[in-house]
Amino acid sequence: MDKIKRYVDRFIKKVKANSRYDMSVLEWKILAQEAISGDILNTIGVTFNFGYIKGYKAAIAEMKKSKGSKNQS
């Protein structure tokens, strides 16, 4: 787990994350409650996929932003 945390920390320091694509407190609470009351491994999988989708949307937005700034030059 420490290796994963270091990996995430290094990435976050290098990339300016857009908080618009962060998970909300409500989303965290729902996922935590699901893990406590249900299938933990399934919840981890759903959480990973949810994060992947949020990251994908952030990447698409970044590409659009980058494309827009190139067209303005």
C-alpha positions as CSV (number, residue, x, y, z in Angstrom):
1,M,0.0,0.0,0.0
2,D,2.9,2.4,0.7
3,K,4.2,1.9,-2.8
4,I,0.7,2.8,-4.2
5,K,0.5,5.9,-2.0
6,R,3.9,7.1,-3.1
7,Y,3.0,6.5,-6.7
8,V,-0.2,8.6,-6.3
9,D,1.6,11.3,-4.4
10,R,4.3,11.6,-7.1
11,F,1.6,11.9,-9.8
12,I,-0.4,14.5,-7.9
13,K,2.7,16.6,-7.4
14,K,3.5,16.6,-11.1
15,V,0.0,17.1,-12.5
16,K,-2.2,20.0,-11.5
17,A,-5.4,18.1,-10.8
18,N,-8.8,19.8,-11.6
19,S,-10.9,19.5,-8.4
20,R,-14.0,19.5,-10.6
21,Y,-13.3,15.8,-11.2
22,D,-12.6,14.9,-7.6
23,M,-14.9,12.5,-5.7
24,S,-17.3,14.4,-3.5
25,V,-17.6,13.7,0.2
26,L,-21.1,12.2,-0.5
27,E,-19.6,9.8,-3.1
28,W,-17.0,8.7,-0.6
29,K,-19.6,8.2,2.1
30,I,-21.8,6.1,-0.2
31,L,-18.9,4.0,-1.3
32,A,-17.6,3.5,2.3
33,Q,-21.1,2.5,3.5
34,E,-21.4,0.1,0.6
35,A,-18.1,-1.5,1.5
36,I,-19.1,-1.8,5.2
37,S,-22.4,-3.4,4.5
38,G,-21.8,-5.3,1.4
39,D,-19.2,-7.0,-0.8
40,I,-15.9,-5.2,-0.2
41,L,-14.1,-6.5,-3.3
42,N,-17.0,-5.5,-5.5
43,T,-17.1,-2.0,-4.0
44,I,-13.3,-1.6,-4.6
45,G,-13.8,-2.6,-8.2
46,V,-16.7,-0.1,-8.6
47,T,-14.7,2.6,-6.9
48,F,-11.7,2.0,-9.2
49,N,-13.9,2.1,-12.3
50,F,-15.6,5.2,-11.0
51,G,-12.2,6.9,-10.5
52,Y,-11.2,5.7,-14.0
53,I,-14.2,7.4,-15.5
54,K,-13.6,10.6,-13.6
55,G,-10.0,10.6,-14.8
56,Y,-11.1,9.9,-18.4
57,K,-13.5,12.8,-18.3
58,A,-10.7,15.0,-16.8
59,A,-8.4,14.0,-19.6
60,I,-10.9,14.7,-22.3
61,A,-11.6,18.1,-20.8
62,E,-7.8,18.8,-20.7
63,M,-7.4,17.8,-24.3
64,K,-10.3,20.1,-25.4
65,K,-8.8,22.9,-23.4
66,S,-5.4,22.3,-24.9
67,K,-6.9,22.1,-28.4
68,G,-8.7,25.3,-27.8
69,S,-5.6,27.2,-26.7
70,K,-3.7,26.0,-29.8
71,N,-6.5,27.3,-32.1
72,Q,-6.3,30.7,-30.4
73,S,-2.5,31.1,-31.2
